[in-house]
Amino acid sequence: MSNSLLASAVLTADPAIVWRDVAGEVVLLNPKSDRIMGLNGCGGETWKLLDGERSLTTIAHAISERFRGDSEQVLADVIAFATILVQRGLATSR
């Protein structure tokens, strides 16, 4: 896989990852590594939308609408974050 995903990529969160929304932050527990990760703001919203059906462009549009951010910047941020999730084995791309 390349270092960066395409805007048309569709990701699925690893079903083994346990997550909860706690006080406005998404907390992930990776049982494979016993690591916990906290995601706030756009990162948490991106995680919630990784359903294996939405493209990163669609996810970025939803986040841009919700947070009223610049759509191009939000898309770049979503792609960068999604790339990290895939590299860490927390999500897969198709």
Buried (B, 14 or more C-beta within 10 A) or exposed (E): EEEEBEBEBBBEBBEEBEBEEEEEEBBBBBEEEEEEBEBEEBBBBBBBBBEEEBBBBBBBBBBBEEEEBEEEEBBBBBBEBBBEBBEEEBBBBE
